[in-house]
């Protein structure tokens, strides 16, 4: 009995040792491959699973990037049947069966594809299921829901088309406004010595030339040819309504003629023979325009008496052109000259002796509103 028990124990130990040695010295293999998208490019950061029986996950890895872009490898894989699964999310998924017998599985290509689902179109319900033939009313149920969905889709489609047409209409209006009124996009009005006016935007300037962007392109103008640059404040003006029937033949009213600078003193030809000289006040240089932080505009300049008599109460009348319809407003400022007291006791500082120069300053408040241009008139009085 004792010998039989020892034999059983020895047999059991031999079996355990044999199993242990078979596990330790069993040969394992590897699975290598690459993952590509539907266009054939290698993809990185794609999860690849090694699945065994009943889709049990055995190993998991991620395709490499840079030098190992799209490549993956599973090591220490025992002989058997497996399934490779690659999940690329929106790119797609791929499955590949692999059988390991006595060697490595290499050069496996997993191509990601988006599964195609069959497209099913729902046929509209019969007319008798939607409406009641006798009354024309919509019946309750799935047919009513189908009809409401169709109507909602058509309304959204029409709303999108209307929005698109409104956008195109605004673009056309802006283009037409640009050609009718250049000041709608350009605020600079440049008056040249030859009498012409250029509306545009100053792109570049130096001590000799100005580069101007206009409706017809870019112009290079020499400073010596420029009389004055007016910075106009652009506002939205109310357009005159023209009936559609006569729009093609309609022409806007002509621009009003603005008053030219004039002098109220009598001409030397009309004076008495005893008056050999008379006062004559003229503008020296250009009128400077400045705008402060509150939007107020300040005009400054100099007036010189080039005549032979004293001029009193010298003033400058500015006629502002408010819009293209011809509306104007006038503001007046007196010069700062020398003091003079008349026989009546009245004293003024707006007197210019022959050859003297006086300065003036006109303050145009922001509440005055916008204007598109201006002209000026120099006026004075002559007393004995």
Secondary structure by P-SEA (a helix, b strand, c coil): caaaaaaaaaaaaaaaaaaaaaaaacccbbbbbbbbccccccccbbbbbbbcccccccbbbbbbccccccbbbbcccccccbbbbbbccccbbbbbbbbbccccccbbbbbbbccccbbbbbcccccccccccccccccccaaaaaaaaaaaaaaaaaaaaaaaaaaaaaaaaaaaaaaacccccccbbbbcccccccccccccccccbbbbbccccbbbbbccccccccccccccccccccccccccccccccccccccccccccccccccccccbbbbbbbccbbbbbbcccbbbbbbbcccccccccccbbbbbbbbbccccccbbbbbbbbbcbbbbccccccccccccccbbbbbbbbbcccccccccbbbbbbbcccc
